[in-house]
Amino acid sequence: MPTAIRVLIADDHPVWRRGIRALLDAEVDIEVVAEASNGEEAIQAIRAGGLDVAVLDMEMPHRTGVEVSQTVRDEGLPVRILALSSYDDASYVSGLLQNGASGYLTKDKPPMLIIEAVRAVARGEGRWFVQPTSKDDPTAGLSDREREVLALRYYADLSEAEIAGAAGAAGAGGGGSGSVFLEAS
């Protein structure tokens, strides 16, 4: 049996970490082995080793995702980075890719794309980018907030009350509608 992809989830929102962890842990070939609530904790976990992919939020306290990516690159740490953000700003993507990130995805994308991105980044399949909505995306008609609530309800198994209580902490996600991945050459 192949070894599971070992993942770090780094995000300052506990509800988001819980949802991503539930999503990834449900996959037989992915195992979340560490969590971090800020950039400094993420670097410590990466330095400790034993990781294949670090799923990083871009806006964390103590160090941003770009700064974590820089440290990974500068120290030659053996982990691939999949950046998640509420923003689809080109400067984020550019900064991340210049600092060695393997992929970039906005948080409003369908959960299955996050799983696909983790696997692709772990396999070293080039750089992955978010592109415009596919007509095959079953959540294409949903708002960013509706996608977030769907992910929290379905994958994190949170109650409506828990989701409503976390609404302020989790944020509403960034712009854009659904996506598909295209591998860049």
Secondary structure, 3 states (H helix, E strand, C coil): CCCCEEEEEECCCHHHHHHHHHHHHCCCCEEEEEEECCHHHHHHHHHHCCCCEEEEECCCCCCCHHHHHHHHHHHCCCCEEEEEECCCCHHHHHHHHHCCCCEEEECCCCHHHHHHHHHHHHCCCCEEEECCCCCCCCCCCCCHHHHHHHHHHHCCCCCHHHHHHHHHHHCCCCCCCCCCEEEEC
